[in-house]
Amino acid sequence: MAIKNDISKSINEIVSMRSIFKLVGDQIPGKSKFEQSDIKPVFDNMSLENNFILYQVITRTTGKTYYETLKTDIELINQLIDSELKTNFK
């Protein structure tokens, strides 16, 4: 979670979030004196890039080691429930 916070903090210091939302098609009401159309500075920051990469690696690792196992466990539980329902409610 700390890396995600570092990414947010870095972006907040480099570029207007309003500009980023506008770029992806989500308008934030009101005007800002900090509004800018160029978000290139976000991509020119090595620390931010490193944090993005680290966050991506952590997310992938978590997905593979935790969520895939969780999915398997949930599927097994569903099979057990289905089996019990079929056995007890014929």
HTML snippet that shows the backbone in 3Dmol.js (N, CA, C, O; Angstrom):
<script src="https://3Dmol.org/build/3Dmol-min.js"></script>
<div id="view" style="width:600px;height:400px;position:relative"></div>
<script>
const pdb = `
ATOM      1  N   MET A   1       0.817  -1.191   0.000  1.00  0.00           N
ATOM      2  CA  MET A   1       0.000   0.000   0.000  1.00  0.00           C
ATOM      3  C   MET A   1       0.864   1.260   0.000  1.00  0.00           C
ATOM      4  O   MET A   1       0.459   2.303  -0.514  1.00  0.00           O
ATOM      5  N   ALA A   2       2.064   1.151   0.584  1.00  0.00           N
ATOM      6  CA  ALA A   2       2.954   2.309   0.644  1.00  0.00           C
ATOM      7  C   ALA A   2       3.381   2.747  -0.754  1.00  0.00           C
ATOM      8  O   ALA A   2       3.497   3.942  -1.025  1.00  0.00           O
ATOM      9  N   ILE A   3       3.613   1.785  -1.637  1.00  0.00           N
ATOM     10  CA  ILE A   3       4.032   2.124  -2.996  1.00  0.00           C
ATOM     11  C   ILE A   3       2.904   2.859  -3.706  1.00  0.00           C
ATOM     12  O   ILE A   3       3.143   3.845  -4.404  1.00  0.00           O
ATOM     13  N   LYS A   4       1.677   2.382  -3.529  1.00  0.00           N
ATOM     14  CA  LYS A   4       0.525   3.041  -4.144  1.00  0.00           C
ATOM     15  C   LYS A   4       0.420   4.483  -3.647  1.00  0.00           C
ATOM     16  O   LYS A   4       0.124   5.393  -4.422  1.00  0.00           O
ATOM     17  N   ASN A   5       0.662   4.684  -2.360  1.00  0.00           N
ATOM     18  CA  ASN A   5       0.638   6.043  -1.797  1.00  0.00           C
ATOM     19  C   ASN A   5       1.778   6.890  -2.356  1.00  0.00           C
ATOM     20  O   ASN A   5       1.599   8.078  -2.625  1.00  0.00           O
ATOM     21  N   ASP A   6       2.949   6.277  -2.531  1.00  0.00           N
ATOM     22  CA  ASP A   6       4.084   7.005  -3.114  1.00  0.00           C
ATOM     23  C   ASP A   6       3.785   7.441  -4.544  1.00  0.00           C
ATOM     24  O   ASP A   6       4.139   8.547  -4.953  1.00  0.00           O
ATOM     25  N   ILE A   7       3.128   6.562  -5.300  1.00  0.00           N
ATOM     26  CA  ILE A   7       2.761   6.887  -6.677  1.00  0.00           C
ATOM     27  C   ILE A   7       1.804   8.071  -6.681  1.00  0.00           C
ATOM     28  O   ILE A   7       1.992   9.027  -7.434  1.00  0.00           O
ATOM     29  N   SER A   8       0.784   8.005  -5.844  1.00  0.00           N
ATOM     30  CA  SER A   8      -0.190   9.099  -5.769  1.00  0.00           C
ATOM     31  C   SER A   8       0.477  10.401  -5.366  1.00  0.00           C
ATOM     32  O   SER A   8       0.202  11.453  -5.942  1.00  0.00           O
ATOM     33  N   LYS A   9       1.348  10.328  -4.381  1.00  0.00           N
ATOM     34  CA  LYS A   9       2.046  11.531  -3.913  1.00  0.00           C
ATOM     35  C   LYS A   9       2.912  12.125  -5.026  1.00  0.00           C
ATOM     36  O   LYS A   9       2.920  13.338  -5.237  1.00  0.00           O
ATOM     37  N   SER A  10       3.637  11.263  -5.731  1.00  0.00           N
ATOM     38  CA  SER A  10       4.489  11.738  -6.819  1.00  0.00           C
ATOM     39  C   SER A  10       3.671  12.402  -7.919  1.00  0.00           C
ATOM     40  O   SER A  10       4.021  13.478  -8.405  1.00  0.00           O
ATOM     41  N   ILE A  11       2.577  11.752  -8.307  1.00  0.00           N
ATOM     42  CA  ILE A  11       1.726  12.325  -9.354  1.00  0.00           C
ATOM     43  C   ILE A  11       1.166  13.664  -8.891  1.00  0.00           C
ATOM     44  O   ILE A  11       1.135  14.628  -9.656  1.00  0.00           O
ATOM     45  N   ASN A  12       0.726  13.719  -7.641  1.00  0.00           N
ATOM     46  CA  ASN A  12       0.167  14.968  -7.109  1.00  0.00           C
ATOM     47  C   ASN A  12       1.170  16.109  -7.136  1.00  0.00           C
ATOM     48  O   ASN A  12       0.785  17.270  -7.272  1.00  0.00           O
ATOM     49  N   GLU A  13       2.442  15.793  -7.008  1.00  0.00           N
ATOM     50  CA  GLU A  13       3.470  16.826  -7.010  1.00  0.00           C
ATOM     51  C   GLU A  13       3.900  17.228  -8.420  1.00  0.00           C
ATOM     52  O   GLU A  13       4.506  18.283  -8.606  1.00  0.00           O
ATOM     53  N   ILE A  14       3.590  16.388  -9.416  1.00  0.00           N
ATOM     54  CA  ILE A  14       4.095  16.620 -10.765  1.00  0.00           C
ATOM     55  C   ILE A  14       3.054  17.204 -11.710  1.00  0.00           C
ATOM     56  O   ILE A  14       3.368  18.086 -12.509  1.00  0.00           O
ATOM     57  N   VAL A  15       1.828  16.726 -11.629  1.00  0.00           N
ATOM     58  CA  VAL A  15       0.819  17.092 -12.629  1.00  0.00           C
ATOM     59  C   VAL A  15      -0.547  17.214 -11.964  1.00  0.00           C
ATOM     60  O   VAL A  15      -0.810  16.595 -10.932  1.00  0.00           O
ATOM     61  N   SER A  16      -1.394  18.008 -12.561  1.00  0.00           N
ATOM     62  CA  SER A  16      -2.747  18.202 -12.060  1.00  0.00           C
ATOM     63  C   SER A  16      -3.576  16.936 -12.285  1.00  0.00           C
ATOM     64  O   SER A  16      -3.678  16.441 -13.408  1.00  0.00           O
ATOM     65  N   MET A  17      -4.163  16.425 -11.211  1.00  0.00           N
ATOM     66  CA  MET A  17      -5.043  15.249 -11.331  1.00  0.00           C
ATOM     67  C   MET A  17      -6.235  15.578 -12.225  1.00  0.00           C
ATOM     68  O   MET A  17      -6.745  14.706 -12.928  1.00  0.00           O
ATOM     69  N   ARG A  18      -6.674  16.816 -12.201  1.00  0.00           N
ATOM     70  CA  ARG A  18      -7.782  17.248 -13.056  1.00  0.00           C
ATOM     71  C   ARG A  18      -7.420  17.007 -14.529  1.00  0.00           C
ATOM     72  O   ARG A  18      -8.264  16.599 -15.327  1.00  0.00           O
ATOM     73  N   SER A  19      -6.169  17.263 -14.869  1.00  0.00           N
ATOM     74  CA  SER A  19      -5.706  17.049 -16.244  1.00  0.00           C
ATOM     75  C   SER A  19      -5.716  15.572 -16.606  1.00  0.00           C
ATOM     76  O   SER A  19      -6.079  15.201 -17.722  1.00  0.00           O
ATOM     77  N   ILE A  20      -5.321  14.740 -15.669  1.00  0.00           N
ATOM     78  CA  ILE A  20      -5.315  13.302 -15.928  1.00  0.00           C
ATOM     79  C   ILE A  20      -6.740  12.792 -16.122  1.00  0.00           C
ATOM     80  O   ILE A  20      -7.008  12.021 -17.044  1.00  0.00           O
ATOM     81  N   PHE A  21      -7.652  13.222 -15.253  1.00  0.00           N
ATOM     82  CA  PHE A  21      -9.051  12.811 -15.397  1.00  0.00           C
ATOM     83  C   PHE A  21      -9.624  13.298 -16.723  1.00  0.00           C
ATOM     84  O   PHE A  21     -10.366  12.575 -17.388  1.00  0.00           O
ATOM     85  N   LYS A  22      -9.280  14.517 -17.102  1.00  0.00           N
ATOM     86  CA  LYS A  22      -9.770  15.071 -18.369  1.00  0.00           C
ATOM     87  C   LYS A  22      -9.246  14.237 -19.536  1.00  0.00           C
ATOM     88  O   LYS A  22      -9.973  13.976 -20.495  1.00  0.00           O
ATOM     89  N   LEU A  23      -7.993  13.824 -19.452  1.00  0.00           N
ATOM     90  CA  LEU A  23      -7.370  13.033 -20.511  1.00  0.00           C
ATOM     91  C   LEU A  23      -8.096  11.703 -20.729  1.00  0.00           C
ATOM     92  O   LEU A  23      -8.207  11.233 -21.861  1.00  0.00           O
ATOM     93  N   VAL A  24      -8.584  11.104 -19.655  1.00  0.00           N
ATOM     94  CA  VAL A  24      -9.282   9.823 -19.775  1.00  0.00           C
ATOM     95  C   VAL A  24     -10.792   9.993 -19.938  1.00  0.00           C
ATOM     96  O   VAL A  24     -11.540   9.015 -19.907  1.00  0.00           O
ATOM     97  N   GLY A  25     -11.230  11.227 -20.109  1.00  0.00           N
ATOM     98  CA  GLY A  25     -12.632  11.481 -20.420  1.00  0.00           C
ATOM     99  C   GLY A  25     -13.541  11.675 -19.226  1.00  0.00           C
ATOM    100  O   GLY A  25     -14.760  11.583 -19.369  1.00  0.00           O
ATOM    101  N   ASP A  26     -12.996  11.936 -18.068  1.00  0.00           N
ATOM    102  CA  ASP A  26     -13.803  12.151 -16.871  1.00  0.00           C
ATOM    103  C   ASP A  26     -13.614  13.593 -16.409  1.00  0.00           C
ATOM    104  O   ASP A  26     -12.584  13.937 -15.829  1.00  0.00           O
ATOM    105  N   GLN A  27     -14.598  14.419 -16.665  1.00  0.00           N
ATOM    106  CA  GLN A  27     -14.503  15.836 -16.329  1.00  0.00           C
ATOM    107  C   GLN A  27     -14.779  16.076 -14.846  1.00  0.00           C
ATOM    108  O   GLN A  27     -15.773  15.589 -14.308  1.00  0.00           O
ATOM    109  N   ILE A  28     -13.918  16.810 -14.205  1.00  0.00           N
ATOM    110  CA  ILE A  28     -14.123  17.228 -12.821  1.00  0.00           C
ATOM    111  C   ILE A  28     -14.680  18.649 -12.880  1.00  0.00           C
ATOM    112  O   ILE A  28     -14.085  19.518 -13.518  1.00  0.00           O
ATOM    113  N   PRO A  29     -15.806  18.895 -12.227  1.00  0.00           N
ATOM    114  CA  PRO A  29     -16.411  20.244 -12.300  1.00  0.00           C
ATOM    115  C   PRO A  29     -15.484  21.317 -11.735  1.00  0.00           C
ATOM    116  O   PRO A  29     -14.672  21.059 -10.847  1.00  0.00           O
ATOM    117  N   GLY A  30     -15.626  22.501 -12.262  1.00  0.00           N
ATOM    118  CA  GLY A  30     -14.869  23.650 -11.771  1.00  0.00           C
ATOM    119  C   GLY A  30     -13.598  23.899 -12.559  1.00  0.00           C
ATOM    120  O   GLY A  30     -13.251  23.149 -13.471  1.00  0.00           O
ATOM    121  N   LYS A  31     -12.922  24.955 -12.192  1.00  0.00           N
ATOM    122  CA  LYS A  31     -11.665  25.349 -12.839  1.00  0.00           C
ATOM    123  C   LYS A  31     -10.529  25.261 -11.829  1.00  0.00           C
ATOM    124  O   LYS A  31     -10.750  25.299 -10.619  1.00  0.00           O
ATOM    125  N   SER A  32      -9.329  25.146 -12.339  1.00  0.00           N
ATOM    126  CA  SER A  32      -8.147  25.111 -11.489  1.00  0.00           C
ATOM    127  C   SER A  32      -7.054  25.952 -12.123  1.00  0.00           C
ATOM    128  O   SER A  32      -6.870  25.924 -13.339  1.00  0.00           O
ATOM    129  N   LYS A  33      -6.338  26.690 -11.314  1.00  0.00           N
ATOM    130  CA  LYS A  33      -5.214  27.457 -11.850  1.00  0.00           C
ATOM    131  C   LYS A  33      -4.028  26.551 -12.160  1.00  0.00           C
ATOM    132  O   LYS A  33      -3.062  26.981 -12.790  1.00  0.00           O
ATOM    133  N   PHE A  34      -4.100  25.304 -11.719  1.00  0.00           N
ATOM    134  CA  PHE A  34      -3.020  24.359 -11.959  1.00  0.00           C
ATOM    135  C   PHE A  34      -3.277  23.445 -13.148  1.00  0.00           C
ATOM    136  O   PHE A  34      -2.444  22.604 -13.485  1.00  0.00           O
ATOM    137  N   GLU A  35      -4.423  23.613 -13.777  1.00  0.00           N
ATOM    138  CA  GLU A  35      -4.782  22.749 -14.894  1.00  0.00           C
ATOM    139  C   GLU A  35      -3.741  22.870 -16.006  1.00  0.00           C
ATOM    140  O   GLU A  35      -3.282  23.965 -16.332  1.00  0.00           O
ATOM    141  N   GLN A  36      -3.383  21.736 -16.572  1.00  0.00           N
ATOM    142  CA  GLN A  36      -2.409  21.706 -17.658  1.00  0.00           C
ATOM    143  C   GLN A  36      -2.830  20.626 -18.636  1.00  0.00           C
ATOM    144  O   GLN A  36      -3.528  19.682 -18.264  1.00  0.00           O
ATOM    145  N   SER A  37      -2.417  20.759 -19.860  1.00  0.00           N
ATOM    146  CA  SER A  37      -2.798  19.750 -20.841  1.00  0.00           C
ATOM    147  C   SER A  37      -1.685  18.728 -21.053  1.00  0.00           C
ATOM    148  O   SER A  37      -1.930  17.655 -21.605  1.00  0.00           O
ATOM    149  N   ASP A  38      -0.478  19.045 -20.625  1.00  0.00           N
ATOM    150  CA  ASP A  38       0.657  18.148 -20.837  1.00  0.00           C
ATOM    151  C   ASP A  38       0.924  17.339 -19.573  1.00  0.00           C
ATOM    152  O   ASP A  38       1.251  17.897 -18.526  1.00  0.00           O
ATOM    153  N   ILE A  39       0.784  16.035 -19.680  1.00  0.00           N
ATOM    154  CA  ILE A  39       1.101  15.192 -18.528  1.00  0.00           C
ATOM    155  C   ILE A  39       2.435  14.463 -18.731  1.00  0.00           C
ATOM    156  O   ILE A  39       2.770  13.545 -17.982  1.00  0.00           O
ATOM    157  N   LYS A  40       3.182  14.879 -19.740  1.00  0.00           N
ATOM    158  CA  LYS A  40       4.484  14.268 -20.032  1.00  0.00           C
ATOM    159  C   LYS A  40       5.414  14.255 -18.811  1.00  0.00           C
ATOM    160  O   LYS A  40       6.168  13.295 -18.650  1.00  0.00           O
ATOM    161  N   PRO A  41       5.392  15.278 -17.946  1.00  0.00           N
ATOM    162  CA  PRO A  41       6.291  15.227 -16.775  1.00  0.00           C
ATOM    163  C   PRO A  41       6.113  13.980 -15.915  1.00  0.00           C
ATOM    164  O   PRO A  41       7.055  13.550 -15.248  1.00  0.00           O
ATOM    165  N   VAL A  42       4.924  13.399 -15.922  1.00  0.00           N
ATOM    166  CA  VAL A  42       4.698  12.166 -15.161  1.00  0.00           C
ATOM    167  C   VAL A  42       5.602  11.059 -15.697  1.00  0.00           C
ATOM    168  O   VAL A  42       6.114  10.239 -14.934  1.00  0.00           O
ATOM    169  N   PHE A  43       5.791  11.045 -16.997  1.00  0.00           N
ATOM    170  CA  PHE A  43       6.564   9.974 -17.624  1.00  0.00           C
ATOM    171  C   PHE A  43       8.050  10.292 -17.707  1.00  0.00           C
ATOM    172  O   PHE A  43       8.837   9.469 -18.175  1.00  0.00           O
ATOM    173  N   ASP A  44       8.437  11.472 -17.258  1.00  0.00           N
ATOM    174  CA  ASP A  44       9.842  11.856 -17.242  1.00  0.00           C
ATOM    175  C   ASP A  44      10.445  11.765 -15.841  1.00  0.00           C
ATOM    176  O   ASP A  44      11.513  12.321 -15.586  1.00  0.00           O
ATOM    177  N   ASN A  45       9.770  11.071 -14.945  1.00  0.00           N
ATOM    178  CA  ASN A  45      10.203  10.986 -13.559  1.00  0.00           C
ATOM    179  C   ASN A  45      10.621   9.539 -13.247  1.00  0.00           C
ATOM    180  O   ASN A  45       9.780   8.641 -13.192  1.00  0.00           O
ATOM    181  N   MET A  46      11.930   9.329 -13.045  1.00  0.00           N
ATOM    182  CA  MET A  46      12.439   7.982 -12.832  1.00  0.00           C
ATOM    183  C   MET A  46      11.879   7.353 -11.551  1.00  0.00           C
ATOM    184  O   MET A  46      11.550   6.166 -11.543  1.00  0.00           O
ATOM    185  N   SER A  47      11.770   8.112 -10.499  1.00  0.00           N
ATOM    186  CA  SER A  47      11.244   7.594  -9.241  1.00  0.00           C
ATOM    187  C   SER A  47       9.811   7.100  -9.421  1.00  0.00           C
ATOM    188  O   SER A  47       9.451   6.032  -8.926  1.00  0.00           O
ATOM    189  N   LEU A  48       9.007   7.868 -10.120  1.00  0.00           N
ATOM    190  CA  LEU A  48       7.624   7.485 -10.363  1.00  0.00           C
ATOM    191  C   LEU A  48       7.558   6.236 -11.238  1.00  0.00           C
ATOM    192  O   LEU A  48       6.772   5.327 -10.973  1.00  0.00           O
ATOM    193  N   GLU A  49       8.382   6.196 -12.274  1.00  0.00           N
ATOM    194  CA  GLU A  49       8.413   5.010 -13.144  1.00  0.00           C
ATOM    195  C   GLU A  49       8.796   3.772 -12.342  1.00  0.00           C
ATOM    196  O   GLU A  49       8.188   2.713 -12.497  1.00  0.00           O
ATOM    197  N   ASN A  50       9.807   3.908 -11.484  1.00  0.00           N
ATOM    198  CA  ASN A  50      10.219   2.776 -10.658  1.00  0.00           C
ATOM    199  C   ASN A  50       9.098   2.319  -9.733  1.00  0.00           C
ATOM    200  O   ASN A  50       8.900   1.120  -9.539  1.00  0.00           O
ATOM    201  N   ASN A  51       8.371   3.260  -9.168  1.00  0.00           N
ATOM    202  CA  ASN A  51       7.249   2.907  -8.301  1.00  0.00           C
ATOM    203  C   ASN A  51       6.137   2.208  -9.081  1.00  0.00           C
ATOM    204  O   ASN A  51       5.536   1.257  -8.581  1.00  0.00           O
ATOM    205  N   PHE A  52       5.860   2.673 -10.304  1.00  0.00           N
ATOM    206  CA  PHE A  52       4.869   2.003 -11.149  1.00  0.00           C
ATOM    207  C   PHE A  52       5.278   0.549 -11.410  1.00  0.00           C
ATOM    208  O   PHE A  52       4.460  -0.364 -11.296  1.00  0.00           O
ATOM    209  N   ILE A  53       6.538   0.348 -11.757  1.00  0.00           N
ATOM    210  CA  ILE A  53       7.032  -0.993 -12.057  1.00  0.00           C
ATOM    211  C   ILE A  53       6.960  -1.876 -10.820  1.00  0.00           C
ATOM    212  O   ILE A  53       6.508  -3.019 -10.894  1.00  0.00           O
ATOM    213  N   LEU A  54       7.401  -1.354  -9.694  1.00  0.00           N
ATOM    214  CA  LEU A  54       7.362  -2.111  -8.455  1.00  0.00           C
ATOM    215  C   LEU A  54       5.924  -2.467  -8.073  1.00  0.00           C
ATOM    216  O   LEU A  54       5.656  -3.589  -7.643  1.00  0.00           O
ATOM    217  N   TYR A  55       5.010  -1.528  -8.225  1.00  0.00           N
ATOM    218  CA  TYR A  55       3.593  -1.777  -7.923  1.00  0.00           C
ATOM    219  C   TYR A  55       3.033  -2.869  -8.837  1.00  0.00           C
ATOM    220  O   TYR A  55       2.282  -3.736  -8.391  1.00  0.00           O
ATOM    221  N   GLN A  56       3.404  -2.818 -10.109  1.00  0.00           N
ATOM    222  CA  GLN A  56       2.941  -3.823 -11.066  1.00  0.00           C
ATOM    223  C   GLN A  56       3.470  -5.211 -10.695  1.00  0.00           C
ATOM    224  O   GLN A  56       2.724  -6.189 -10.742  1.00  0.00           O
ATOM    225  N   VAL A  57       4.730  -5.300 -10.332  1.00  0.00           N
ATOM    226  CA  VAL A  57       5.322  -6.582  -9.945  1.00  0.00           C
ATOM    227  C   VAL A  57       4.640  -7.131  -8.690  1.00  0.00           C
ATOM    228  O   VAL A  57       4.314  -8.317  -8.628  1.00  0.00           O
ATOM    229  N   ILE A  58       4.428  -6.286  -7.711  1.00  0.00           N
ATOM    230  CA  ILE A  58       3.763  -6.715  -6.476  1.00  0.00           C
ATOM    231  C   ILE A  58       2.338  -7.174  -6.767  1.00  0.00           C
ATOM    232  O   ILE A  58       1.889  -8.185  -6.228  1.00  0.00           O
ATOM    233  N   THR A  59       1.625  -6.434  -7.619  1.00  0.00           N
ATOM    234  CA  THR A  59       0.255  -6.790  -7.963  1.00  0.00           C
ATOM    235  C   THR A  59       0.198  -8.137  -8.672  1.00  0.00           C
ATOM    236  O   THR A  59      -0.654  -8.970  -8.361  1.00  0.00           O
ATOM    237  N   ARG A  60       1.099  -8.352  -9.619  1.00  0.00           N
ATOM    238  CA  ARG A  60       1.135  -9.638 -10.335  1.00  0.00           C
ATOM    239  C   ARG A  60       1.453 -10.791  -9.388  1.00  0.00           C
ATOM    240  O   ARG A  60       0.809 -11.839  -9.432  1.00  0.00           O
ATOM    241  N   THR A  61       2.443 -10.586  -8.542  1.00  0.00           N
ATOM    242  CA  THR A  61       2.847 -11.631  -7.595  1.00  0.00           C
ATOM    243  C   THR A  61       1.705 -11.964  -6.648  1.00  0.00           C
ATOM    244  O   THR A  61       1.424 -13.135  -6.392  1.00  0.00           O
ATOM    245  N   THR A  62       1.057 -10.945  -6.134  1.00  0.00           N
ATOM    246  CA  THR A  62      -0.076 -11.159  -5.236  1.00  0.00           C
ATOM    247  C   THR A  62      -1.181 -11.913  -5.958  1.00  0.00           C
ATOM    248  O   THR A  62      -1.778 -12.832  -5.399  1.00  0.00           O
ATOM    249  N   GLY A  63      -1.454 -11.527  -7.196  1.00  0.00           N
ATOM    250  CA  GLY A  63      -2.490 -12.194  -7.976  1.00  0.00           C
ATOM    251  C   GLY A  63      -2.191 -13.665  -8.175  1.00  0.00           C
ATOM    252  O   GLY A  63      -3.080 -14.508  -8.056  1.00  0.00           O
ATOM    253  N   LYS A  64      -0.948 -13.972  -8.476  1.00  0.00           N
ATOM    254  CA  LYS A  64      -0.576 -15.359  -8.744  1.00  0.00           C
ATOM    255  C   LYS A  64      -0.531 -16.204  -7.474  1.00  0.00           C
ATOM    256  O   LYS A  64      -0.977 -17.351  -7.474  1.00  0.00           O
ATOM    257  N   THR A  65       0.000 -15.646  -6.404  1.00  0.00           N
ATOM    258  CA  THR A  65       0.180 -16.462  -5.206  1.00  0.00           C
ATOM    259  C   THR A  65      -1.056 -16.491  -4.318  1.00  0.00           C
ATOM    260  O   THR A  65      -1.285 -17.482  -3.624  1.00  0.00           O
ATOM    261  N   TYR A  66      -1.843 -15.451  -4.322  1.00  0.00           N
ATOM    262  CA  TYR A  66      -2.979 -15.399  -3.412  1.00  0.00           C
ATOM    263  C   TYR A  66      -4.312 -15.620  -4.118  1.00  0.00           C
ATOM    264  O   TYR A  66      -5.084 -16.499  -3.735  1.00  0.00           O
ATOM    265  N   TYR A  67      -4.577 -14.833  -5.134  1.00  0.00           N
ATOM    266  CA  TYR A  67      -5.902 -14.867  -5.747  1.00  0.00           C
ATOM    267  C   TYR A  67      -6.160 -16.134  -6.553  1.00  0.00           C
ATOM    268  O   TYR A  67      -7.294 -16.611  -6.595  1.00  0.00           O
ATOM    269  N   GLU A  68      -5.143 -16.685  -7.187  1.00  0.00           N
ATOM    270  CA  GLU A  68      -5.360 -17.939  -7.917  1.00  0.00           C
ATOM    271  C   GLU A  68      -5.682 -19.074  -6.947  1.00  0.00           C
ATOM    272  O   GLU A  68      -6.542 -19.910  -7.224  1.00  0.00           O
ATOM    273  N   THR A  69      -4.985 -19.098  -5.808  1.00  0.00           N
ATOM    274  CA  THR A  69      -5.275 -20.090  -4.774  1.00  0.00           C
ATOM    275  C   THR A  69      -6.672 -19.873  -4.208  1.00  0.00           C
ATOM    276  O   THR A  69      -7.415 -20.830  -3.990  1.00  0.00           O
ATOM    277  N   LEU A  70      -7.022 -18.629  -3.974  1.00  0.00           N
ATOM    278  CA  LEU A  70      -8.351 -18.300  -3.464  1.00  0.00           C
ATOM    279  C   LEU A  70      -9.435 -18.744  -4.446  1.00  0.00           C
ATOM    280  O   LEU A  70     -10.465 -19.282  -4.041  1.00  0.00           O
ATOM    281  N   LYS A  71      -9.196 -18.515  -5.729  1.00  0.00           N
ATOM    282  CA  LYS A  71     -10.153 -18.928  -6.759  1.00  0.00           C
ATOM    283  C   LYS A  71     -10.346 -20.437  -6.733  1.00  0.00           C
ATOM    284  O   LYS A  71     -11.474 -20.926  -6.802  1.00  0.00           O
ATOM    285  N   THR A  72      -9.247 -21.172  -6.634  1.00  0.00           N
ATOM    286  CA  THR A  72      -9.314 -22.633  -6.572  1.00  0.00           C
ATOM    287  C   THR A  72     -10.109 -23.080  -5.346  1.00  0.00           C
ATOM    288  O   THR A  72     -10.949 -23.974  -5.440  1.00  0.00           O
ATOM    289  N   ASP A  73      -9.847 -22.463  -4.210  1.00  0.00           N
ATOM    290  CA  ASP A  73     -10.573 -22.791  -2.979  1.00  0.00           C
ATOM    291  C   ASP A  73     -12.069 -22.498  -3.118  1.00  0.00           C
ATOM    292  O   ASP A  73     -12.898 -23.301  -2.691  1.00  0.00           O
ATOM    293  N   ILE A  74     -12.412 -21.375  -3.701  1.00  0.00           N
ATOM    294  CA  ILE A  74     -13.820 -21.011  -3.892  1.00  0.00           C
ATOM    295  C   ILE A  74     -14.509 -21.999  -4.830  1.00  0.00           C
ATOM    296  O   ILE A  74     -15.643 -22.408  -4.579  1.00  0.00           O
ATOM    297  N   GLU A  75     -13.831 -22.380  -5.903  1.00  0.00           N
ATOM    298  CA  GLU A  75     -14.402 -23.364  -6.829  1.00  0.00           C
ATOM    299  C   GLU A  75     -14.637 -24.706  -6.140  1.00  0.00           C
ATOM    300  O   GLU A  75     -15.647 -25.365  -6.386  1.00  0.00           O
ATOM    301  N   LEU A  76     -13.707 -25.108  -5.280  1.00  0.00           N
ATOM    302  CA  LEU A  76     -13.864 -26.349  -4.533  1.00  0.00           C
ATOM    303  C   LEU A  76     -15.053 -26.263  -3.575  1.00  0.00           C
ATOM    304  O   LEU A  76     -15.846 -27.200  -3.481  1.00  0.00           O
ATOM    305  N   ILE A  77     -15.174 -25.162  -2.878  1.00  0.00           N
ATOM    306  CA  ILE A  77     -16.307 -24.950  -1.970  1.00  0.00           C
ATOM    307  C   ILE A  77     -17.621 -24.998  -2.741  1.00  0.00           C
ATOM    308  O   ILE A  77     -18.587 -25.612  -2.289  1.00  0.00           O
ATOM    309  N   ASN A  78     -17.657 -24.355  -3.898  1.00  0.00           N
ATOM    310  CA  ASN A  78     -18.868 -24.386  -4.729  1.00  0.00           C
ATOM    311  C   ASN A  78     -19.216 -25.820  -5.145  1.00  0.00           C
ATOM    312  O   ASN A  78     -20.388 -26.198  -5.141  1.00  0.00           O
ATOM    313  N   GLN A  79     -18.220 -26.605  -5.497  1.00  0.00           N
ATOM    314  CA  GLN A  79     -18.457 -27.998  -5.872  1.00  0.00           C
ATOM    315  C   GLN A  79     -19.011 -28.796  -4.687  1.00  0.00           C
ATOM    316  O   GLN A  79     -19.922 -29.609  -4.843  1.00  0.00           O
ATOM    317  N   LEU A  80     -18.446 -28.549  -3.506  1.00  0.00           N
ATOM    318  CA  LEU A  80     -18.935 -29.236  -2.313  1.00  0.00           C
ATOM    319  C   LEU A  80     -20.376 -28.847  -1.996  1.00  0.00           C
ATOM    320  O   LEU A  80     -21.187 -29.704  -1.644  1.00  0.00           O
ATOM    321  N   ILE A  81     -20.691 -27.590  -2.117  1.00  0.00           N
ATOM    322  CA  ILE A  81     -22.054 -27.115  -1.882  1.00  0.00           C
ATOM    323  C   ILE A  81     -23.014 -27.741  -2.885  1.00  0.00           C
ATOM    324  O   ILE A  81     -24.078 -28.237  -2.514  1.00  0.00           O
ATOM    325  N   ASP A  82     -22.628 -27.714  -4.165  1.00  0.00           N
ATOM    326  CA  ASP A  82     -23.470 -28.329  -5.200  1.00  0.00           C
ATOM    327  C   ASP A  82     -23.703 -29.814  -4.912  1.00  0.00           C
ATOM    328  O   ASP A  82     -24.818 -30.316  -5.051  1.00  0.00           O
ATOM    329  N   SER A  83     -22.650 -30.500  -4.515  1.00  0.00           N
ATOM    330  CA  SER A  83     -22.758 -31.923  -4.211  1.00  0.00           C
ATOM    331  C   SER A  83     -23.710 -32.163  -3.028  1.00  0.00           C
ATOM    332  O   SER A  83     -24.547 -33.065  -3.071  1.00  0.00           O
ATOM    333  N   GLU A  84     -23.575 -31.361  -1.994  1.00  0.00           N
ATOM    334  CA  GLU A  84     -24.453 -31.480  -0.823  1.00  0.00           C
ATOM    335  C   GLU A  84     -25.908 -31.184  -1.191  1.00  0.00           C
ATOM    336  O   GLU A  84     -26.825 -31.875  -0.749  1.00  0.00           O
ATOM    337  N   LEU A  85     -26.101 -30.158  -1.998  1.00  0.00           N
ATOM    338  CA  LEU A  85     -27.460 -29.804  -2.422  1.00  0.00           C
ATOM    339  C   LEU A  85     -28.087 -30.935  -3.231  1.00  0.00           C
ATOM    340  O   LEU A  85     -29.256 -31.265  -3.035  1.00  0.00           O
ATOM    341  N   LYS A  86     -27.320 -31.524  -4.130  1.00  0.00           N
ATOM    342  CA  LYS A  86     -27.825 -32.626  -4.951  1.00  0.00           C
ATOM    343  C   LYS A  86     -28.149 -33.859  -4.100  1.00  0.00           C
ATOM    344  O   LYS A  86     -29.134 -34.559  -4.335  1.00  0.00           O
ATOM    345  N   THR A  87     -27.287 -34.101  -3.102  1.00  0.00           N
ATOM    346  CA  THR A  87     -27.482 -35.268  -2.230  1.00  0.00           C
ATOM    347  C   THR A  87     -28.680 -35.075  -1.296  1.00  0.00           C
ATOM    348  O   THR A  87     -29.470 -35.998  -1.103  1.00  0.00           O
ATOM    349  N   ASN A  88     -28.813 -33.902  -0.729  1.00  0.00           N
ATOM    350  CA  ASN A  88     -29.823 -33.675   0.311  1.00  0.00           C
ATOM    351  C   ASN A  88     -31.160 -33.150  -0.205  1.00  0.00           C
ATOM    352  O   ASN A  88     -32.149 -33.178   0.528  1.00  0.00           O
ATOM    353  N   PHE A  89     -31.211 -32.684  -1.418  1.00  0.00           N
ATOM    354  CA  PHE A  89     -32.455 -32.096  -1.918  1.00  0.00           C
ATOM    355  C   PHE A  89     -32.879 -32.725  -3.241  1.00  0.00           C
ATOM    356  O   PHE A  89     -33.221 -32.013  -4.185  1.00  0.00           O
ATOM    357  N   LYS A  90     -32.858 -34.041  -3.313  1.00  0.00           N
ATOM    358  CA  LYS A  90     -33.292 -34.739  -4.528  1.00  0.00           C
ATOM    359  C   LYS A  90     -34.790 -34.763  -4.622  1.00  0.00           C
ATOM    360  O   LYS A  90     -35.340 -35.308  -5.579  1.00  0.00           O
TER     361      LYS A  90
END
`;
const viewer = $3Dmol.createViewer("view");
viewer.addModel(pdb, "pdb");
viewer.setStyle({}, {cartoon: {color: "spectrum"}});
viewer.zoomTo();
viewer.render();
</script>
